[in-house]
Amino acid sequence: MKARLRTVAAVLACTLGLGAHAALDVAGLDKSVDPCTHFYDYVNGKWLASATIPADRTSWGPWTELVVRNEKIVLGAFDELAHAAPRPAGSWERKVVDFYKSGMDEAAIERAGLKPLEPYLQRARSVEGARDLADALAMLHAAGIGAGFDSDVEPDRKDSSHYLFDVSQGGLGLPDRDYYFRTDEKSRAQREAYVKHVQRMLQLAGADAASAERDAGTVLDLETALAKASMTAVERRDEEKTYNKMTRAAFAESAPGFPWDRYFKALGADRAKSLNVEQPAFMQALGELAARRPAADWQVYLRWHILRAAAATLPEAFEHERFDFYERVMRGTQAPPARARHVIDVIGGRYGGVRLGQAVGHIFVDRAFTPEAKARATDLVRNVRAALADRIRNSDWMSDATRKLALEKLDRMQYVVGYPDQWRDYTDAKVGDYPFAENWLRANAFDHRREMRRIDGPVDRDEWLMGQYIVNAYYDQHRNQIVLPAAILQPPFFDAKADDAVNYGGIGMVIGHEITHGFDDRGRLFDARGNMRDWWTPGDAKRYVERADKVVQQYSAFHVDDIQVNGKLTLSENIADQGGLAIAYAAMEKALRKHNPGEIDGFTPEQRFFLSYAEIWRTKLRPEIERLYLRTDGHSLARFRVTGPLQQSPNFARAFSCEPGRTLISESQRANIW
């Protein structure tokens, strides 16, 4: 999540015609609340009481408001391009617009029906044993259809200069393995709804009611077996345990029952001589299931996952059924999005993969971002990064040996702002004048071919893993790189018209969050070149873990109704929030030494920093999505993303003249990492 800048803000305000600016909602402060004890409510309580979530959204707040503004740019551009003279044949613009037009042609989608999926459904029906299953899974994976397990090509964690084939657990239709085993009433109801959903989808595909009911039970049973063999979300966070590099021969020996060589050849990955196996126990269980489960079970399981993966591109009945379960039941969305927005979501990869997301990003950047904005945002990144360098130099718990390597890592950390220097080449994307589902399959196949060509080859260190129109940002530990898409470099996170305190409390904290990810409990395991290795002295590593454990304990004390925050699952993000806030504040202090505007609207710059910080996290969530986030997301809920860091911040206590004992957790409980 991240950055924004002056020119960007000015350009967007003009482009959108919305006059969007980053300004504190001083009038909305709830003066009846003590800011020292309930700062989130002091800043956001009135807003939370009055805000409403649009029927087609699961949440509302500054992040979502910016998403909506960006969507207007993107959708307006696509509408314009769809009605303009066609771009040259073979151009990326022509391809992405043809994809869009195929998604908007609902009559053609109805006429096509399931025909684009028929080769895959036929392959599922032909499974008679493990050899056929390997062929079927390879065909599905090459088409972007997840089933059985996941495979990918990623930088080798211990040799980040080269790509490595990777296999990991997968093949589930529910959000996480624990959804198959929880016994509370809500979880049982969701499982029952899931089985009914599978049944209805199978019926829409032609099955009679009795066989669809039976087959839906088979799907749940087989997925439960896969879930039982899966790591938990917390276990998957362990970088060492999920790195098991081995030769293909050793892998095949460790997971008998499934013809792995046949799978690799059918997938087009035969050049991979070695691979990383993230969950060896899962792959062993998969081999056992492939060998002993009746072929009929696998046939219906594959049929279901083909329908599940493609549902967003299929006729209305399938899309509505998908929406009713995955959006309404699981996420709480009350109404479907506008058709155009749904189509862009498919093209950009919301339902899996990157697809043509970079092409959508290119269109957005052309209309909403400038080189001047990119330059200004880059300056802000440098300032926040320099603040972390100061904190590392002055750390009282780190030895000089580790400090030297930490500073080297920070110095080598790349930051990519707004958009790439080189856009993705879509020459090999075979999308065009085809049914929507077929274009989706062709875009997935394009992604797959790109992946297969990279096996064992040199890593593209300039590759973007996110569309530039997405309101988010990320740190890539393999490349030691932070990426700040153009979409987030806008108000309310950054605005040239706002004072430094507001900007550093908004986008500055977001930038600091991503930079700190290089030094969170997982990022710290990777060196300056993005290789996983132990560069910490034993004493420093011990002190780090002790401090990280305090963060786990602090957040584990938070809860919503009957669900406790998972302090272990959210540890990396919580460390990044705490570090991001601290270094953004330090960067602001440096800026204030050059220019201090004094009080504005009755608040000091220091107070305005924290007001800005709390405002960007004002969020209203539907109960369903809140529960889903608490169960599965590595991020804490917005309220805790404010409360947690402030409980550790003496700067906050001083800014609002709070008695430390009422505002801060005890000194012995504070992590004081970054």
C-alpha positions as CSV (number, residue, x, y, z in Angstrom):
1,M,0.0,0.0,0.0
2,K,1.5,3.4,-0.8
3,A,2.4,6.7,-2.2
4,R,1.3,9.9,-3.9
5,L,2.4,13.3,-5.0
6,R,1.8,16.8,-6.0
7,T,1.5,16.7,-9.7
8,V,-0.5,13.5,-9.4
9,A,-3.0,15.1,-7.1
10,A,-3.4,18.2,-9.3
11,V,-3.7,16.1,-12.5
12,L,-6.3,13.8,-11.0
13,A,-8.4,16.5,-9.6
14,C,-8.5,18.0,-13.1
15,T,-9.0,14.7,-14.8
16,L,-11.7,13.4,-12.6
17,G,-13.5,16.7,-12.2
18,L,-14.0,15.8,-8.6
19,G,-11.8,18.4,-6.9
20,A,-10.2,15.6,-4.8
21,H,-7.8,16.9,-2.2
22,A,-6.2,15.5,0.9
23,A,-7.7,17.6,3.7
24,L,-8.3,16.6,7.3
25,D,-11.9,16.2,8.5
26,V,-11.5,18.4,11.5
27,A,-15.2,19.1,11.7
28,G,-15.8,15.4,12.0
29,L,-13.8,14.8,15.1
30,D,-15.8,13.5,18.0
31,K,-14.8,15.7,20.9
32,S,-16.7,13.6,23.4
33,V,-14.1,10.8,23.0
34,D,-10.8,10.9,24.8
35,P,-8.1,10.9,22.0
36,C,-5.6,9.5,24.4
37,T,-7.5,6.2,25.0
38,H,-9.7,5.8,21.9
39,F,-8.0,7.8,19.1
40,Y,-9.6,5.8,16.3
41,D,-13.1,6.7,17.5
42,Y,-12.1,10.3,18.3
43,V,-11.1,10.7,14.6
44,N,-13.5,8.4,12.9
45,G,-16.5,7.8,15.2
46,K,-18.8,10.3,13.7
47,W,-17.9,9.2,10.2
48,L,-18.5,5.5,11.1
49,A,-21.9,6.3,12.5
50,S,-23.1,8.1,9.4
51,A,-21.2,6.3,6.5
52,T,-23.0,3.8,4.4
53,I,-21.5,1.0,2.3
54,P,-22.7,1.0,-1.3
55,A,-24.7,-2.1,-2.1
56,D,-22.0,-3.3,-4.6
57,R,-19.1,-2.9,-2.2
58,T,-17.9,-4.9,0.9
59,S,-16.4,-1.8,2.6
60,W,-16.2,1.9,2.5
61,G,-13.5,4.4,3.3
62,P,-10.7,6.5,1.7
63,W,-9.2,3.4,0.1
64,T,-12.5,2.5,-1.6
65,E,-13.3,6.0,-2.5
66,L,-10.0,6.2,-4.4
67,V,-10.7,2.9,-6.0
68,V,-14.1,4.3,-7.3
69,R,-12.4,7.4,-8.7
70,N,-9.8,5.3,-10.5
71,E,-12.5,3.1,-11.9
72,K,-14.2,6.1,-13.4
73,I,-11.0,6.9,-15.3
74,V,-10.5,3.3,-16.5
75,L,-14.1,2.7,-17.4
76,G,-14.4,6.0,-19.2
77,A,-11.3,5.2,-21.2
78,F,-12.5,1.7,-22.2
79,D,-15.9,3.1,-23.2
80,E,-14.2,5.7,-25.3
81,L,-11.8,3.1,-26.9
82,A,-14.7,0.7,-27.5
83,H,-16.5,3.2,-29.6
84,A,-13.5,4.7,-31.4
85,A,-11.9,3.5,-34.6
86,P,-10.2,0.1,-34.0
87,R,-6.5,0.3,-33.0
88,P,-4.1,-1.5,-35.3
89,A,-4.5,-5.3,-35.4
90,G,-2.1,-7.0,-33.1
91,S,-1.5,-3.9,-30.9
92,W,-1.9,-4.3,-27.1
93,E,-4.6,-1.6,-27.2
94,R,-6.6,-3.6,-29.8
95,K,-6.2,-6.8,-27.8
96,V,-7.3,-5.4,-24.4
97,V,-10.3,-3.5,-26.0
98,D,-11.4,-6.6,-27.9
99,F,-11.3,-8.5,-24.6
100,Y,-13.4,-5.8,-23.0
101,K,-15.9,-5.7,-25.8
102,S,-16.3,-9.5,-25.6
103,G,-17.1,-9.1,-21.9
104,M,-19.7,-6.4,-22.6
105,D,-21.4,-8.5,-25.3
106,E,-23.7,-10.4,-23.0
107,A,-25.8,-11.8,-25.8
108,A,-22.7,-13.4,-27.3
109,I,-21.8,-14.8,-23.9
110,E,-25.2,-16.5,-23.7
111,R,-24.9,-17.9,-27.2
112,A,-21.4,-19.3,-26.5
113,G,-22.6,-21.0,-23.3
114,L,-20.1,-23.6,-22.1
115,K,-18.6,-24.2,-25.5
116,P,-15.3,-22.5,-24.7
117,L,-14.9,-24.8,-21.7
118,E,-15.8,-28.0,-23.6
119,P,-12.2,-29.2,-24.2
120,Y,-11.5,-28.9,-20.5
121,L,-14.7,-30.5,-19.4
122,Q,-14.1,-33.4,-21.9
123,R,-10.6,-33.9,-20.4
124,A,-12.1,-34.0,-16.9
125,R,-14.6,-36.7,-18.1
126,S,-11.8,-38.8,-19.6
127,V,-9.9,-39.3,-16.3
128,E,-9.6,-43.0,-15.7
129,G,-6.5,-43.1,-13.5
130,A,-3.5,-41.1,-12.2
131,R,-2.0,-40.8,-15.7
132,D,-5.1,-39.1,-17.0
133,L,-5.3,-37.0,-13.9
134,A,-1.8,-35.7,-14.5
135,D,-2.7,-34.8,-18.1
136,A,-6.0,-33.1,-17.0
137,L,-4.3,-31.0,-14.2
138,A,-1.6,-29.9,-16.6
139,M,-4.2,-28.8,-19.1
140,L,-6.2,-26.9,-16.5
141,H,-3.1,-25.3,-14.9
142,A,-1.9,-24.1,-18.3
143,A,-5.3,-22.4,-18.7
144,G,-5.2,-20.7,-15.4
145,I,-7.7,-23.1,-13.8
146,G,-6.6,-24.1,-10.3
147,A,-7.3,-27.6,-9.1
148,G,-5.4,-30.3,-7.1
149,F,-2.4,-28.1,-6.2
150,D,-0.7,-24.9,-7.4
151,S,2.3,-24.5,-9.6
152,D,4.3,-21.4,-10.5
153,V,7.6,-20.1,-11.5
154,E,9.2,-17.7,-9.0
155,P,12.7,-16.4,-8.1
156,D,14.7,-19.0,-6.2
157,R,14.6,-17.9,-2.6
158,K,18.3,-18.8,-2.2
159,D,19.4,-17.7,-5.6
160,S,17.3,-14.7,-6.5
161,S,19.1,-14.2,-9.8
162,H,17.3,-17.2,-11.3
163,Y,13.7,-18.5,-11.6
164,L,12.7,-21.8,-10.0
165,F,9.6,-24.0,-10.6
166,D,7.5,-24.1,-7.5
167,V,4.6,-26.4,-6.4
168,S,2.4,-25.8,-3.4
169,Q,-0.8,-26.8,-1.8
170,G,-4.1,-25.7,-3.4
171,G,-7.2,-27.1,-5.0
172,L,-9.8,-25.8,-2.5
173,G,-13.0,-24.0,-3.2
174,L,-13.3,-22.4,0.2
175,P,-11.0,-19.5,1.3
176,D,-8.7,-21.5,3.6
177,R,-8.2,-25.0,4.9
178,D,-9.6,-24.2,8.3
179,Y,-13.0,-23.5,6.7
180,Y,-13.4,-27.3,6.3
181,F,-12.9,-28.0,10.0
182,R,-14.4,-25.2,12.1
183,T,-17.4,-26.3,14.1
184,D,-19.0,-22.9,15.0
185,E,-22.5,-22.3,13.7
186,K,-21.4,-19.7,11.1
187,S,-18.7,-21.9,9.7
188,R,-21.0,-24.9,9.4
189,A,-23.6,-22.7,7.7
190,Q,-21.0,-21.6,5.2
191,R,-20.0,-25.1,4.4
192,E,-23.6,-26.1,3.8
193,A,-24.1,-23.1,1.6
194,Y,-20.9,-24.1,-0.3
195,V,-22.2,-27.6,-1.0
196,K,-25.5,-26.1,-2.2
197,H,-23.6,-23.7,-4.4
198,V,-21.6,-26.6,-6.0
199,Q,-24.8,-28.5,-6.6
200,R,-26.5,-25.6,-8.3
201,M,-23.5,-25.0,-10.5
202,L,-23.3,-28.6,-11.6
203,Q,-27.0,-28.5,-12.4
204,L,-26.6,-25.4,-14.5
205,A,-23.9,-27.3,-16.4
206,G,-26.5,-30.1,-17.2
207,A,-26.5,-32.5,-14.3
208,D,-29.8,-33.7,-12.9
209,A,-30.7,-32.7,-9.3
210,A,-29.9,-36.1,-7.7
211,S,-26.5,-36.6,-9.3
212,A,-25.6,-32.9,-8.7
213,E,-26.4,-33.4,-5.0
214,R,-24.3,-36.5,-4.8
215,D,-21.4,-35.0,-6.7
216,A,-21.4,-31.9,-4.5
217,G,-20.9,-34.1,-1.5
218,T,-18.0,-35.8,-3.3
219,V,-16.4,-32.4,-4.0
220,L,-16.6,-31.4,-0.3
221,D,-15.2,-34.8,0.8
222,L,-12.2,-34.7,-1.6
223,E,-11.5,-31.1,-0.8
224,T,-11.6,-31.9,2.9
225,A,-9.0,-34.6,2.3
226,L,-6.8,-32.0,0.6
227,A,-7.4,-29.5,3.3
228,K,-6.4,-32.0,6.0
229,A,-3.0,-32.3,4.4
230,S,-2.6,-28.6,4.0
231,M,-0.5,-26.3,6.2
232,T,-2.3,-23.7,8.2
233,A,-2.1,-20.0,7.2
234,V,0.4,-19.4,10.0
235,E,2.5,-22.4,9.1
236,R,2.7,-21.2,5.5
237,R,4.4,-18.0,6.8
238,D,7.6,-20.0,7.6
239,E,10.0,-19.2,4.8
240,E,12.4,-22.0,5.8
241,K,9.8,-24.8,6.1
242,T,8.3,-23.9,2.7
243,Y,11.6,-23.9,0.9
244,N,12.5,-27.5,0.0
245,K,14.5,-27.5,-3.2
246,M,15.0,-30.9,-4.8
247,T,15.5,-32.6,-8.1
248,R,12.5,-33.8,-10.0
249,A,13.6,-37.4,-9.4
250,A,13.8,-36.8,-5.6
251,F,10.4,-35.1,-5.7
252,A,8.8,-38.0,-7.6
253,E,10.2,-40.4,-5.1
254,S,8.9,-38.4,-2.2
255,A,5.3,-38.1,-3.5
256,P,4.5,-41.5,-5.2
257,G,1.2,-42.2,-6.8
258,F,1.1,-39.3,-9.1
259,P,3.1,-39.4,-12.4
260,W,5.0,-36.1,-11.9
261,D,7.2,-36.5,-15.0
262,R,4.0,-36.8,-17.1
263,Y,2.6,-33.7,-15.5
264,F,5.7,-31.7,-16.1
265,K,5.9,-32.7,-19.8
266,A,2.2,-32.0,-20.4
267,L,2.5,-28.6,-18.7
268,G,5.4,-27.6,-20.8
269,A,7.7,-27.5,-17.8
270,D,9.9,-30.4,-18.8
271,R,13.0,-28.2,-18.8
272,A,12.7,-27.8,-15.0
273,K,15.4,-30.1,-13.6
274,S,14.8,-29.1,-10.0
275,L,12.0,-27.4,-8.1
276,N,10.8,-26.0,-4.8
277,V,8.2,-28.1,-3.0
278,E,6.5,-25.8,-0.5
279,Q,4.5,-28.5,1.4
280,P,6.1,-31.9,0.9
281,A,3.5,-33.6,3.1
282,F,0.6,-32.2,1.0
283,M,2.2,-33.5,-2.2
284,Q,2.6,-36.9,-0.6
285,A,-1.0,-36.9,0.3
286,L,-2.0,-35.8,-3.2
287,G,-0.1,-38.7,-4.6
288,E,-2.0,-41.1,-2.3
289,L,-5.3,-39.5,-3.2
290,A,-4.5,-39.8,-6.9
291,A,-3.7,-43.4,-6.5
292,R,-6.6,-44.6,-4.4
293,R,-9.5,-42.2,-5.1
294,P,-12.0,-43.5,-7.7
295,A,-11.6,-41.8,-11.0
296,A,-15.3,-40.7,-10.8
297,D,-14.5,-38.6,-7.8
298,W,-11.7,-36.8,-9.7
299,Q,-13.9,-36.3,-12.7
300,V,-16.6,-34.4,-10.8
301,Y,-14.0,-32.5,-8.7
302,L,-12.3,-31.3,-11.9
303,R,-15.6,-30.5,-13.5
304,W,-16.5,-28.3,-10.5
305,H,-13.2,-26.4,-10.5
306,I,-13.4,-25.7,-14.2
307,L,-16.9,-24.1,-13.6
308,R,-15.7,-22.3,-10.5
309,A,-12.7,-20.8,-12.1
310,A,-14.5,-19.6,-15.3
311,A,-17.9,-18.6,-13.7
312,A,-17.2,-14.9,-14.0
313,T,-16.9,-15.2,-17.8
314,L,-20.0,-17.5,-18.3
315,P,-23.7,-16.8,-19.0
316,E,-25.7,-14.9,-16.6
317,A,-27.0,-17.8,-14.6
318,F,-23.5,-19.0,-13.7
319,E,-22.3,-15.5,-12.9
320,H,-25.3,-14.9,-10.6
321,E,-24.7,-18.2,-8.8
322,R,-21.1,-17.4,-8.4
323,F,-21.9,-14.0,-7.0
324,D,-24.6,-15.3,-4.6
325,F,-22.1,-17.6,-2.9
326,Y,-18.6,-16.0,-3.1
327,E,-19.7,-12.4,-2.9
328,R,-23.0,-12.4,-1.0
329,V,-22.6,-15.3,1.4
330,M,-18.8,-15.1,2.0
331,R,-18.2,-11.4,1.6
332,G,-21.5,-9.8,2.3
333,T,-21.9,-7.8,-1.0
334,Q,-25.5,-6.9,-1.5
335,A,-25.6,-6.2,-5.2
336,P,-23.5,-7.1,-8.3
337,P,-21.2,-4.5,-9.7
338,A,-21.9,-2.7,-12.9
339,R,-21.2,-4.9,-15.9
340,A,-18.2,-2.8,-17.1
341,R,-16.6,-2.9,-13.7
342,H,-17.0,-6.7,-13.6
343,V,-15.4,-7.1,-17.0
344,I,-12.4,-5.0,-16.0
345,D,-12.0,-7.1,-12.9
346,V,-11.8,-10.2,-15.1
347,I,-9.4,-8.7,-17.5
348,G,-7.2,-7.4,-14.7
349,G,-7.1,-10.7,-12.8
350,R,-9.3,-10.2,-9.8
351,Y,-10.5,-13.8,-10.3
352,G,-7.0,-15.2,-10.6
353,G,-3.7,-14.3,-12.3
354,V,-2.5,-11.0,-13.8
355,R,-4.1,-11.5,-17.2
356,L,-3.9,-8.2,-19.1
357,G,-3.7,-6.1,-15.9
358,Q,-0.6,-4.3,-17.2
359,A,-2.5,-3.2,-20.3
360,V,-5.3,-1.8,-18.1
361,G,-2.6,-0.1,-16.1
362,H,-1.0,1.4,-19.2
363,I,-4.4,3.0,-20.2
364,F,-4.8,4.4,-16.6
365,V,-1.3,5.9,-16.5
366,D,-1.7,7.5,-19.8
367,R,-4.8,9.4,-18.5
368,A,-4.0,10.0,-14.9
369,F,-0.3,10.2,-14.1
370,T,2.6,12.3,-15.2
371,P,6.4,12.0,-15.2
372,E,6.4,15.0,-12.9
373,A,4.3,13.1,-10.3
374,K,6.6,10.2,-10.5
375,A,9.6,12.4,-9.7
376,R,7.9,14.0,-6.7
377,A,6.9,10.6,-5.3
378,T,10.4,9.3,-5.7
379,D,11.7,12.2,-3.6
380,L,9.3,11.3,-0.8
381,V,10.4,7.7,-0.9
382,R,14.0,8.8,-0.5
383,N,13.1,10.9,2.6
384,V,11.3,8.1,4.4
385,R,14.0,5.6,3.5
386,A,16.6,8.0,5.0
387,A,14.6,8.0,8.2
388,L,14.8,4.3,8.5
389,A,18.6,4.5,7.9
390,D,18.9,6.9,10.8
391,R,16.9,4.5,13.1
392,I,19.1,1.5,12.1
393,R,22.3,3.5,12.8
394,N,20.9,4.5,16.2
395,S,19.4,1.1,17.2
396,D,20.4,0.2,20.7
397,W,19.7,-3.5,20.3
398,M,21.6,-4.3,17.1
399,S,25.3,-5.1,16.8
400,D,27.6,-3.3,14.4
401,A,28.0,-6.4,12.3
402,T,24.3,-6.8,11.6
403,R,23.8,-3.0,11.4
404,K,26.3,-2.8,8.5
405,L,24.4,-5.5,6.5
406,A,21.0,-3.9,7.4
407,L,22.2,-0.6,6.0
408,E,23.6,-2.3,2.9
409,K,20.2,-3.9,2.3
410,L,18.4,-0.6,2.7
411,D,20.8,1.2,0.4
412,R,20.3,-1.4,-2.3
413,M,16.5,-1.5,-1.9
414,Q,15.0,-0.5,-5.2
415,Y,11.9,1.7,-5.4
416,V,9.7,1.8,-8.5
417,V,7.2,4.6,-8.7
418,G,4.0,5.0,-10.7
419,Y,4.7,2.8,-13.8
420,P,7.5,0.6,-15.3
421,D,10.2,1.9,-17.6
422,Q,9.4,-0.9,-20.0
423,W,5.8,-2.1,-20.4
424,R,4.8,-5.7,-20.7
425,D,4.9,-7.1,-24.2
426,Y,1.6,-8.6,-25.3
427,T,2.6,-9.7,-28.7
428,D,2.1,-13.4,-27.7
429,A,-1.4,-12.8,-26.2
430,K,-3.9,-14.4,-28.6
431,V,-7.0,-12.6,-27.4
432,G,-9.3,-10.9,-29.9
433,D,-12.7,-11.4,-31.5
434,Y,-13.7,-14.5,-29.4
435,P,-16.3,-15.2,-26.7
436,F,-15.5,-13.7,-23.3
437,A,-14.6,-17.1,-21.7
438,E,-12.4,-18.0,-24.6
439,N,-10.5,-14.7,-24.3
440,W,-10.1,-15.3,-20.6
441,L,-8.6,-18.8,-21.4
442,R,-6.3,-17.3,-24.0
443,A,-5.1,-14.6,-21.7
444,N,-4.4,-17.2,-19.1
445,A,-2.5,-19.3,-21.6
446,F,-0.4,-16.2,-22.5
447,D,0.5,-15.9,-18.8
448,H,1.4,-19.6,-18.7
449,R,3.7,-19.5,-21.7
450,R,5.5,-16.5,-20.2
451,E,6.0,-18.6,-17.0
452,M,7.3,-21.7,-18.8
453,R,9.8,-19.7,-20.8
454,R,11.3,-18.3,-17.6
455,I,12.1,-21.7,-15.9
456,D,15.7,-21.7,-14.7
457,G,16.3,-18.4,-16.6
458,P,17.5,-15.1,-15.2
459,V,15.1,-13.1,-13.1
460,D,13.5,-10.0,-14.6
461,R,14.2,-7.6,-11.8
462,D,12.0,-4.9,-13.4
463,E,8.8,-7.0,-13.6
464,W,5.7,-5.6,-12.0
465,L,3.5,-8.0,-10.0
466,M,0.5,-5.6,-9.8
467,G,-1.5,-3.5,-12.3
468,Q,-0.7,0.2,-12.1
469,Y,-4.4,1.1,-11.7
470,I,-4.6,-0.9,-8.4
471,V,-4.8,1.1,-5.2
472,N,-2.1,-0.8,-3.4
473,A,1.6,-1.2,-3.3
474,Y,4.0,-4.0,-2.2
475,Y,7.5,-5.0,-1.2
476,D,9.1,-7.9,-3.2
477,Q,11.6,-9.7,-0.9
478,H,13.1,-11.6,-3.8
479,R,14.1,-8.4,-5.6
480,N,14.5,-6.2,-2.5
481,Q,12.1,-3.8,-4.1
482,I,9.1,-1.6,-3.2
483,V,6.6,-0.9,-5.9
484,L,4.2,2.1,-5.8
485,P,1.5,2.0,-8.5
486,A,0.2,5.3,-10.0
487,A,-3.2,4.5,-8.6
488,I,-2.3,5.2,-5.0
489,L,-0.2,8.3,-5.7
490,Q,-3.3,10.5,-5.3
491,P,-5.5,12.2,-2.6
492,P,-6.3,11.5,0.1
493,F,-3.0,9.8,0.6
494,F,-0.9,12.5,-1.0
495,D,-1.7,16.1,-2.1
496,A,0.6,18.9,-3.1
497,K,-1.9,21.4,-1.6
498,A,-1.7,19.7,1.9
499,D,0.9,20.4,4.5
500,D,3.8,18.0,5.2
501,A,2.1,16.6,8.3
502,V,-0.9,15.4,6.4
503,N,1.2,13.9,3.6
504,Y,3.6,12.1,5.9
505,G,0.7,10.8,8.0
506,G,-0.9,9.5,4.9
507,I,1.3,8.4,2.1
508,G,4.5,8.7,4.1
509,M,3.3,6.0,6.5
510,V,2.3,3.8,3.6
511,I,5.7,4.2,2.0
512,G,7.3,3.5,5.4
513,H,5.2,0.4,5.8
514,E,6.5,-1.1,2.5
515,I,10.1,-0.2,3.3
516,T,9.8,-1.8,6.7
517,H,8.6,-5.0,5.1
518,G,12.2,-5.5,4.1
519,F,13.0,-5.8,7.8
520,D,9.8,-7.5,9.2
521,D,10.0,-11.0,10.6
522,R,10.0,-12.6,7.1
523,G,11.7,-9.8,5.1
524,R,14.7,-9.8,7.5
525,L,15.5,-13.3,6.4
526,F,16.5,-12.0,2.9
527,D,19.7,-10.1,2.2
528,A,20.4,-7.1,0.1
529,R,20.2,-9.1,-3.1
530,G,17.0,-10.8,-2.2
531,N,18.5,-14.2,-1.2
532,M,17.3,-16.0,1.8
533,R,20.3,-16.4,4.1
534,D,21.1,-15.9,7.8
535,W,22.9,-12.5,7.9
536,W,22.1,-11.8,11.5
537,T,24.4,-12.5,14.5
538,P,22.8,-15.1,16.9
539,G,22.4,-12.4,19.5
540,D,20.7,-9.9,17.2
541,A,18.4,-12.6,15.8
542,K,17.4,-13.6,19.4
543,R,16.7,-10.0,20.3
544,Y,14.6,-9.5,17.2
545,V,12.5,-12.6,17.8
546,E,11.9,-11.5,21.4
547,R,10.7,-8.1,20.2
548,A,8.5,-9.7,17.5
549,D,6.9,-11.9,20.1
550,K,5.8,-8.8,21.9
551,V,4.0,-7.7,18.8
552,V,2.3,-11.1,18.6
553,Q,1.1,-10.8,22.1
554,Q,-0.1,-7.2,21.7
555,Y,-2.3,-7.9,18.7
556,S,-3.5,-11.2,20.0
557,A,-5.2,-9.2,22.8
558,F,-7.5,-7.6,20.2
559,H,-10.8,-9.2,19.2
560,V,-14.0,-8.6,17.4
561,D,-17.0,-10.3,19.0
562,D,-16.0,-14.0,19.2
563,I,-13.0,-13.8,16.9
564,Q,-9.5,-13.0,18.3
565,V,-7.0,-11.3,16.1
566,N,-4.3,-13.8,15.0
567,G,-1.1,-12.1,16.1
568,K,1.0,-14.7,14.4
569,L,-0.8,-14.5,11.1
570,T,-0.6,-10.7,11.0
571,L,2.9,-10.3,12.5
572,S,4.6,-9.1,9.3
573,E,2.0,-6.5,8.6
574,N,1.9,-5.3,12.2
575,I,5.6,-4.9,12.3
576,A,5.4,-2.9,9.0
577,D,2.7,-0.7,10.4
578,Q,4.6,0.1,13.5
579,G,7.9,0.7,11.7
580,G,6.1,2.6,8.9
581,L,4.5,5.0,11.3
582,A,7.7,5.6,13.2
583,I,9.9,6.4,10.2
584,A,7.2,8.5,8.5
585,Y,7.1,10.6,11.7
586,A,10.8,10.9,11.8
587,A,10.8,12.0,8.1
588,M,8.2,14.6,8.9
589,E,10.3,16.0,11.8
590,K,13.1,16.6,9.3
591,A,10.7,18.4,6.9
592,L,9.4,20.6,9.7
593,R,12.9,21.8,10.5
594,K,13.0,23.3,7.1
595,H,9.4,24.7,7.2
596,N,7.1,24.5,10.2
597,P,3.7,26.1,9.5
598,G,2.6,26.0,13.1
599,E,-0.9,25.3,14.1
600,I,-3.6,24.7,11.4
601,D,-7.2,24.5,12.4
602,G,-6.1,24.5,16.0
603,F,-3.8,21.5,15.7
604,T,0.0,21.3,15.7
605,P,1.9,19.5,12.8
606,E,2.6,16.6,15.1
607,Q,-1.1,16.3,15.9
608,R,-2.1,16.6,12.3
609,F,0.3,13.8,11.4
610,F,-1.6,11.4,13.6
611,L,-5.0,12.7,12.6
612,S,-4.1,12.1,8.9
613,Y,-2.9,8.6,9.8
614,A,-6.1,7.6,11.6
615,E,-8.3,9.1,8.8
616,I,-6.7,7.1,6.0
617,W,-7.6,3.9,7.9
618,R,-11.3,4.9,8.6
619,T,-13.1,1.9,7.2
620,K,-16.6,0.5,7.4
621,L,-16.8,-3.3,6.7
622,R,-19.7,-5.6,6.2
623,P,-19.8,-8.3,9.0
624,E,-19.1,-11.1,6.5
625,I,-16.0,-9.6,5.0
626,E,-14.8,-8.6,8.5
627,R,-15.0,-12.3,9.6
628,L,-13.2,-13.4,6.4
629,Y,-10.4,-10.9,7.0
630,L,-10.0,-12.0,10.6
631,R,-9.8,-15.6,9.6
632,T,-7.6,-15.4,6.6
633,D,-5.9,-12.0,6.0
634,G,-2.3,-11.2,7.0
635,H,-3.4,-7.6,7.7
636,S,-5.1,-6.5,10.9
637,L,-8.4,-4.7,10.7
638,A,-8.2,-1.0,10.1
639,R,-9.1,-0.1,13.7
640,F,-6.2,-2.2,15.0
641,R,-3.8,-0.8,12.4
642,V,-4.3,2.5,14.2
643,T,-4.6,1.4,17.8
644,G,-1.7,-1.1,17.7
645,P,1.0,1.3,16.5
646,L,-0.2,4.2,18.7
647,Q,0.0,2.0,21.8
648,Q,3.7,1.8,21.0
649,S,4.3,5.4,20.1
650,P,5.6,7.9,22.7
651,N,5.5,10.5,19.8
652,F,1.7,10.2,19.8
653,A,1.5,10.5,23.6
654,R,3.6,13.7,23.5
655,A,1.6,15.1,20.6
656,F,-1.7,15.0,22.4
657,S,-0.2,15.5,25.9
658,C,-1.4,12.1,27.0
659,E,-0.5,10.5,30.3
660,P,1.7,7.6,29.0
661,G,0.2,5.1,31.4
662,R,-3.2,5.6,29.9
663,T,-2.1,5.7,26.3
664,L,0.9,3.4,25.9
665,I,1.3,-0.2,26.8
666,S,4.0,-0.7,29.4
667,E,7.6,-0.2,28.4
668,S,8.3,-3.9,29.0
669,Q,5.6,-4.8,26.5
670,R,6.7,-2.5,23.7
671,A,8.5,-4.1,20.8
672,N,10.7,-1.1,19.8
673,I,12.0,-2.8,16.7
674,W,12.1,-0.1,14.1
